[in-house]
Amino acid sequence: MDKRLAKRHKRQVERAKEKVKVSEPDVRTPEQIEAAREASRPEVNRGNQPKVAASGRSFRNRLATSTGSGAKTDG
């Protein structure tokens, strides 16, 4: 590394050290933590079940395979 890059790197490291954030400890009681977890859980009813994110990906894969296989069978 030449002098210019070394100085630049040194300045960047110093700036990064100044911007470091220290996380604060969780001072809630175990009861408060458990109550917060219960409140954040979604309600699961028969009509309101959470969707799986992978289902959208498999739909796209089915479309790609159906169009690709049709072109191969023509030839």
Z-matrix of the N, CA and C atoms (Angstrom, degrees):
N
C 1 1.453
C 2 1.534 1 108.69
N 3 1.325 2 116.93 1 133.26
C 4 1.456 3 117.84 2 178.15
C 5 1.533 4 110.40 3 -81.01
N 6 1.317 5 116.38 4 175.38
C 7 1.473 6 120.70 5 -174.47
C 8 1.518 7 112.34 6 -60.91
N 9 1.321 8 116.01 7 -41.97
C 10 1.468 9 119.64 8 -176.94
C 11 1.527 10 110.72 9 -62.12
N 12 1.323 11 117.15 10 -46.71
C 13 1.457 12 120.23 11 179.53
C 14 1.519 13 111.76 12 -66.81
N 15 1.318 14 117.09 13 -36.05
C 16 1.464 15 120.41 14 179.10
C 17 1.526 16 110.66 15 -64.50
N 18 1.340 17 116.37 16 -42.49
C 19 1.470 18 119.36 17 178.35
C 20 1.521 19 111.19 18 -64.91
N 21 1.320 20 115.04 19 -41.82
C 22 1.473 21 119.33 20 -179.89
C 23 1.525 22 110.55 21 -62.44
N 24 1.316 23 116.23 22 -44.87
C 25 1.459 24 120.73 23 179.22
C 26 1.530 25 110.87 24 -61.95
N 27 1.317 26 116.15 25 -41.19
C 28 1.467 27 120.55 26 179.96
C 29 1.527 28 110.28 27 -61.80
N 30 1.341 29 116.46 28 -43.38
C 31 1.472 30 119.96 29 178.43
C 32 1.521 31 111.08 30 -63.52
N 33 1.332 32 117.01 31 -42.02
C 34 1.461 33 120.30 32 179.78
C 35 1.518 34 111.63 33 -63.20
N 36 1.329 35 116.39 34 -40.29
C 37 1.465 36 120.12 35 179.24
C 38 1.525 37 110.18 36 -65.14
N 39 1.317 38 117.40 37 -42.09
C 40 1.466 39 121.04 38 179.28
C 41 1.528 40 110.85 39 -62.32
N 42 1.341 41 116.81 40 -44.04
C 43 1.471 42 120.09 41 178.48
C 44 1.521 43 111.09 42 -63.72
N 45 1.312 44 116.94 43 -39.71
C 46 1.463 45 120.34 44 179.85
C 47 1.525 46 111.09 45 -65.43
N 48 1.327 47 117.00 46 -37.32
C 49 1.465 48 120.15 47 178.59
C 50 1.521 49 111.39 48 -65.53
N 51 1.341 50 116.94 49 -33.96
C 52 1.468 51 120.30 50 179.31
C 53 1.527 52 111.67 51 -69.48
N 54 1.320 53 116.74 52 -30.31
C 55 1.464 54 120.99 53 -174.79
C 56 1.523 55 113.89 54 -89.97
N 57 1.325 56 118.80 55 3.37
C 58 1.460 57 121.80 56 -178.08
C 59 1.520 58 109.65 57 -64.46
N 60 1.336 59 115.55 58 129.57
C 61 1.463 60 120.69 59 178.03
C 62 1.525 61 108.73 60 -102.03
N 63 1.306 62 115.84 61 131.77
C 64 1.456 63 120.57 62 177.63
C 65 1.526 64 107.14 63 -97.55
N 66 1.318 65 116.28 64 124.65
C 67 1.458 66 119.26 65 -178.72
C 68 1.525 67 110.02 66 -72.77
N 69 1.318 68 114.49 67 145.44
C 70 1.462 69 119.81 68 -179.82
C 71 1.523 70 109.46 69 -88.74
N 72 1.315 71 117.69 70 144.91
C 73 1.467 72 119.96 71 -179.91
C 74 1.529 73 111.18 72 -69.84
N 75 1.316 74 115.72 73 151.59
C 76 1.464 75 121.44 74 178.25
C 77 1.522 76 107.78 75 -80.54
N 78 1.321 77 116.71 76 112.02
C 79 1.468 78 120.96 77 -175.55
C 80 1.528 79 112.56 78 -99.29
N 81 1.350 80 116.14 79 12.51
C 82 1.464 81 118.95 80 178.74
C 83 1.527 82 110.18 81 -75.61
N 84 1.319 83 114.97 82 153.71
C 85 1.462 84 119.79 83 176.64
C 86 1.527 85 108.58 84 -76.54
N 87 1.322 86 118.07 85 159.85
C 88 1.477 87 119.83 86 177.82
C 89 1.533 88 112.65 87 -57.41
N 90 1.325 89 117.14 88 -33.25
C 91 1.471 90 120.45 89 178.08
C 92 1.526 91 110.95 90 -66.21
N 93 1.338 92 116.58 91 -40.54
C 94 1.465 93 120.44 92 178.87
C 95 1.530 94 110.80 93 -66.76
N 96 1.317 95 116.50 94 -38.84
C 97 1.465 96 120.24 95 179.37
C 98 1.527 97 109.97 96 -64.87
N 99 1.322 98 116.50 97 -44.29
C 100 1.462 99 120.73 98 179.72
C 101 1.529 100 110.98 99 -64.71
N 102 1.331 101 117.73 100 -39.70
C 103 1.464 102 120.72 101 177.93
C 104 1.529 103 110.97 102 -64.43
N 105 1.323 104 117.10 103 -37.97
C 106 1.463 105 120.40 104 178.17
C 107 1.526 106 111.10 105 -66.98
N 108 1.325 107 117.20 106 -37.80
C 109 1.469 108 120.45 107 177.31
C 110 1.518 109 110.74 108 -64.44
N 111 1.327 110 116.37 109 -43.52
C 112 1.463 111 120.15 110 179.47
C 113 1.524 112 110.82 111 -62.91
N 114 1.329 113 116.82 112 -39.86
C 115 1.462 114 120.58 113 -178.57
C 116 1.525 115 111.71 114 -68.76
N 117 1.326 116 117.29 115 -30.47
C 118 1.464 117 119.40 116 -176.66
C 119 1.525 118 113.02 117 -86.37
N 120 1.316 119 118.12 118 -11.11
C 121 1.467 120 120.31 119 179.56
C 122 1.522 121 109.87 120 -72.07
N 123 1.340 122 117.48 121 139.32
C 124 1.463 123 119.65 122 178.14
C 125 1.525 124 110.01 123 -75.53
N 126 1.327 125 114.66 124 150.36
C 127 1.458 126 119.37 125 175.91
C 128 1.517 127 108.19 126 -77.27
N 129 1.332 128 117.04 127 131.82
C 130 1.453 129 120.50 128 179.81
C 131 1.523 130 107.73 129 -110.56
N 132 1.320 131 115.96 130 104.98
C 133 1.460 132 122.57 131 176.02
C 134 1.525 133 107.94 132 -110.30
N 135 1.314 134 116.67 133 176.23
C 136 1.464 135 118.84 134 -179.71
C 137 1.529 136 111.46 135 -62.86
N 138 1.316 137 117.96 136 -40.05
C 139 1.455 138 120.74 137 -178.10
C 140 1.511 139 113.31 138 -90.14
N 141 1.324 140 117.36 139 -6.68
C 142 1.466 141 120.25 140 -174.01
C 143 1.522 142 110.32 141 -124.38
N 144 1.321 143 117.05 142 61.15
C 145 1.457 144 119.87 143 179.20
C 146 1.520 145 108.99 144 -94.39
N 147 1.332 146 117.40 145 140.81
C 148 1.466 147 119.52 146 -179.44
C 149 1.520 148 111.20 147 -64.90
N 150 1.325 149 115.62 148 141.03
C 151 1.468 150 121.96 149 179.71
C 152 1.521 151 109.88 150 -82.79
N 153 1.302 152 117.18 151 150.81
C 154 1.457 153 122.26 152 177.77
C 155 1.522 154 107.79 153 -89.30
N 156 1.323 155 117.26 154 131.66
C 157 1.461 156 121.18 155 -176.85
C 158 1.520 157 112.02 156 -68.69
N 159 1.310 158 118.60 157 -26.58
C 160 1.457 159 121.28 158 -176.25
C 161 1.525 160 112.18 159 -72.71
N 162 1.345 161 118.55 160 -15.95
C 163 1.459 162 119.55 161 -177.66
C 164 1.519 163 111.77 162 -65.13
N 165 1.323 164 118.82 163 -34.15
C 166 1.459 165 121.35 164 177.79
C 167 1.509 166 111.66 165 -66.23
N 168 1.307 167 117.23 166 -35.18
C 169 1.453 168 121.51 167 -179.29
C 170 1.532 169 110.30 168 -68.99
N 171 1.325 170 117.99 169 -39.88
C 172 1.447 171 119.98 170 -178.95
C 173 1.527 172 110.74 171 -69.63
N 174 1.321 173 117.69 172 -30.02
C 175 1.456 174 121.12 173 177.67
C 176 1.523 175 109.85 174 -63.95
N 177 1.320 176 117.05 175 -43.74
C 178 1.458 177 120.69 176 179.33
C 179 1.529 178 110.42 177 -65.17
N 180 1.325 179 116.55 178 -37.60
C 181 1.455 180 119.28 179 179.57
C 182 1.526 181 111.30 180 -65.16
N 183 1.325 182 117.35 181 -37.24
C 184 1.458 183 120.31 182 179.11
C 185 1.520 184 110.99 183 -64.51
N 186 1.325 185 117.17 184 -40.45
C 187 1.456 186 119.87 185 179.02
C 188 1.525 187 110.90 186 -63.71
N 189 1.308 188 117.37 187 -42.46
C 190 1.463 189 120.72 188 -177.43
C 191 1.528 190 110.59 189 -66.53
N 192 1.322 191 117.64 190 -38.53
C 193 1.459 192 118.78 191 -177.94
C 194 1.524 193 110.76 192 -74.42
N 195 1.326 194 118.80 193 -32.72
C 196 1.456 195 119.57 194 -178.23
C 197 1.525 196 111.22 195 -70.35
N 198 1.325 197 118.85 196 -39.01
C 199 1.459 198 120.54 197 179.67
C 200 1.523 199 110.95 198 -74.27
N 201 1.325 200 116.96 199 -35.44
C 202 1.460 201 119.89 200 -179.30
C 203 1.510 202 112.26 201 -70.92
N 204 1.325 203 118.25 202 -38.11
C 205 1.459 204 120.02 203 -177.55
C 206 1.520 205 111.23 204 -72.91
N 207 1.348 206 118.55 205 -28.68
C 208 1.456 207 120.89 206 178.56
C 209 1.515 208 111.67 207 -66.30
N 210 1.316 209 117.46 208 -37.64
C 211 1.458 210 121.22 209 179.85
C 212 1.529 211 110.32 210 -69.35
N 213 1.323 212 117.63 211 -34.06
C 214 1.458 213 120.68 212 -178.02
C 215 1.530 214 111.12 213 -71.82
N 216 1.350 215 118.61 214 -34.16
C 217 1.458 216 120.60 215 -177.01
C 218 1.520 217 112.05 216 -76.68
N 219 1.364 218 117.69 217 -21.57
C 220 1.463 219 119.94 218 179.48
C 221 1.527 220 111.30 219 -67.76
N 222 1.332 221 117.22 220 -35.61
C 223 1.470 222 120.50 221 -173.10
C 224 1.458 223 111.78 222 -83.84
